[in-house]
């Protein structure tokens, strides 16, 4: 069986990040956990994460953080390079969690997006911290009727 590497850029204080990590583990995968606040990705790593996830630099910035306005990052004239440098220097601004697996790269907001890139099926029922069941006892995704 081929070894796969799954990496999660994780913030343990974030419920979405915790739920995403739990879904990865529910598939029987022990991911490499990067505490990106303590070990920020390089500008090159950030560029690759963003490009591989199909998002723009602005789509991965946490604009509700106080440092966002303090740094003037709402200025539309800033280049991607300037924004990437700010993300690297202030990792709290990076939206989370990013997950990289053999199935692709995703910004997993909501956490269920991780299911699209995991290469192994869910092994058990799973309920998010907020009580919402998203995986049934057969390991199948629950489609919410709404």
C-alpha positions, 0 to 999 in steps of 0.5 A, a space after each residue: 500500500 502506497 504511503 500518502 502524505 497529508 499536511 494540514 496547516 492547523 490552528 488548534 484554537 479554530 473549530 473549523 481547523 479542529 473539525 478538519 483534522 478530525 475528518 482527516 483522522 476519521 479516514 484513518 490518515 495521520 497527517 503532518 500537522 503544521 502549526 502555521 502560527 508558530 512555523 509560518 509557510 514561506 512566501 513560496 509555500 504560500 504561493 503554491 498553496 494558493 495557486 494549487 487551491 485555485 484561489 486568489 491571494 485576497 481570498 485567503 486573507 482573514 480580513 476580520 483580524 485587526 492587523 488587516 486594517 492596521 497594515 492597510 491591506 484593504 488597499 486594492 492597489 497592493 500587489 499579490 507579492 505585497 499581500 503574500 509578504 504580509 501573510 508570511 510576516 503575520 500568519 494570523 492573517 492566513 485563512 485556515 485550514 489549508 490541507 494538502 493531500 495526494 487528492 489536491 489542495 483545499 482551503 477547508 472552509 467549511 471543513 467538509 471540503 477536505 472530503 473532496 481531496 482525501 484519498 481514503 474513505 471515512 471509516 466511521 460516523 462523524 459529527 462536527 463540534 457544533 453537533 451537525 452530523 456530516 458522515 453517517 455510520 457507513 462512512 458516507 457523506 450526509 447530504 443535508 436537505 435544505 
